[in-house]
Amino acid sequence: MYPRHSFLAACLIVLTATLSSKEDQRSQSLGSIDLWAGATHTYTFSNGIIQCKPGQSGTIYTRRQYANFSVSFEFRLPAGGNNGLAIRYPGHGIPAYAGMCELQVLDNSAARYNDLDPRQYHGSAYGMVAARKGALKPVGEWNQQTVTVIGSAIRVELNGEPILDANLSEVTEFMQNKAHPGKDLRSGHFGLAGHQSPVAFRNIVISEITDAH
């Protein structure tokens, strides 16, 4: 189980105060392949869209590392689509375990996923904290998502609705009792973890938060 604490809301107040013109200067659009490292050969970069190649797996990640940040983007799922957001990824290993977490990007409506652990559905911190369902648009439509990471607090908003609000430092129960050694990392890369599905992303903008406490 994972309790929610008032400091998570306080973190969001800090974030709101931080999103000033000064932070805008620290925001970066991630549409160019030059800004990414890792398995870039497993993705296509065309007309502002970053898309995993069908049948390909691999993680691409920002050349820069981030501690506290907010990232907003749009994504489009194919039927049965599966991808992930690598949060504070060290640049090696499986993002769900080596990094702070992998946030699922998944077609929750696909029959093949009917029997998943709740911590495997879209927006969940994979294997650790389940996200709320019901905010995804139909397959083939563009969704908008924002992820905010401050310290050990992580918040996900999907199409304007909060679906995850958690403090990962308090997670003590893991799917299949498999440890997540990277969950307490305080900085790392942001990445996209491909899982053989042509999931597409566009308008990815990451904003560094430098004065959060």
N, C-alpha and C positions, 0 to 999 in steps of 0.2 A: 504494500500500500504506500501511497505518497501523500503526505499532508500538504495543504496549501497554507501559506503564511502571509501575513499582511505585508512582509517585506517585498513580496513579489509585486504587489500593487505599488509599493513605494518605488521599486525599480522602474516601473512604467512611468511614474510621475517624473523621475529623474530623466528618463528617456525623452518625454515630451518637452521638458525644459531644454534638453540638449539639442533638439532638432531646430537649431537656429541657422542663421546665414553662415556662421562660422563652420558648422558641421557640413553644410551644403558644399563647402569648399573641399571637404575631405571625402565627399561621395565620389564613387567611380562607377561608370557603366562598364559592364563586363562582356560586351558583345564581340570583342576582337579576340581571335585565337592567340595573339601575342601576349595576352594577359593571363593565359592558362598554361599550366605544366601538367605532367603526367601522361595519361593514355589519350592524348589528343587525336590519335589516329582512329579512335573508336567513335568519334563524333564528327558531324559535319557542321560547318560554320558558313551560313549563307543567308544574305538579305536580313541580317539581324537575328536570325533564328539559330539556336544551338540545338542539335538533335542527335540523340544516340543512334548509331547505325543498327539496323535489325540484326540480331544474332551476335552482337558485340557486347562485351562486358569490359569494364575498366573505369577508373576514377580519374577525372580531370579536376584540377584544383588551382586556385589563384596563386600567382607567384608571390604575392604578399601574404603575410600572416596577420591575423587580427585577434585582439583580445575581446573587447566588448564591441558589438556591432549590431546593425540592423540591415537586413537584406530584403529587398522586395523584387518580385518577378512575376511573370505570367508563365503558365505551363499548360500543355495540351496532352491529354492521355489518349493513346489508342486503346482499343478493346484489350483488356488484360494487361495493360501497361504497368511497368514496374521500374522505378528509379529511386534515387535517394539523395538527400542533401547531406554532405559530409560536413560536420560542424567541428571546428578546431581540429582539423585533420593534420597529423604530423607529416604527411607526404609518403607514408608507406603503411602497409598492413590493410586489414579490412576496416573500412570507416566506422562501422557499427561498434567495433571493439577497440580499435587503436585510437580513434578520435574521441572527443567528448560524447558524440552520439551520431547516429545517422537518422535523420528524419525521413520517414517513409513518403514516397511519392507513388501512389498506387491506385489502380482502378478498383475501388472497393466493391463495385457492382459485379465483377467477374465471378462466374460460378466456381472457377478453380480456387478462389480465395475464400469460399464460404466457411471453411473450418479453421481459419487462422487463429492464432492467439490474438486477443484484443490489442496487444502491444505491437502488432505487425501491420495494422491498417494505416491508411493515409494520415500523415501528420504526426504519427506516434514517434516517440523516441524509441527506436527499434529495440525490443526486448526489455525495455525498462518502464515506460509510461505510456498508457493508451491515450489516444486522442479521441475527441468527440466526433461521431459520424454525422452525416447529413448535410454538409455544406458544399460538397463537390458538385460541379455542374456535370451534365451528361457527357459521356465519352465523345471526344472530337471537338468540344468547345474549349475556349481558353478560360482558365481559372486565374485569379489573382491571389498571391499569397505574400505575407510579410512574416519574417522570422526575426525576433529580437533576442539577443543573448547578452546578459549582463551578469558577470560572475558565474554562479552556478544556476542562475534562473534563466529559463528559456520559455518564450511565448510564441505561439503560432496563430496567426489570423488568416483564415481562408475565406475569400470573397466577402470580406468585411465582418466575419464572425469568428470569435475566439474559439479555437478547438483544442489548444494545449496551453497549459499554464503550470509549470512545474519547477521544482528545485531539485536538480539531479543529485546534489550532494546528500539528499535525504533518502535516495532510493537504496533499498537494501534487499529487495527481492527481484530476481532476474529470470527471464524466460529460460527454461531448462536449466536453471541454476548456473548459467554460464556467465562468468565474470566479465565486466567491462572495465579493463584496466585503464582506459583513457578517459573515463568519464569526468575526472577531476582536473583535466588539463585546463589551463587558464589562457592559452593562446594557441593558434594554429591556423591552417588554411581553410578556406571555404571551398567546397567542391560539389561535383555532381557525380554520383555513383551509378553507372549504367549497369543494367541487368538484362541485356539482350532485347529490350523493347524500344521502339522508336519514339520515345517520349521527347517532346519538343519544349524548349524554353526560349523566352524572349524578354527584352526589357529588364535584364538583371542589373540592379543597381545596389551596390553595397556601401554603407555609410559607417565609418568608424566613430565610435562613441568614446571620447577620450577623458571626459570629466565625470564619469559615473563612479560612485563610491560603493 
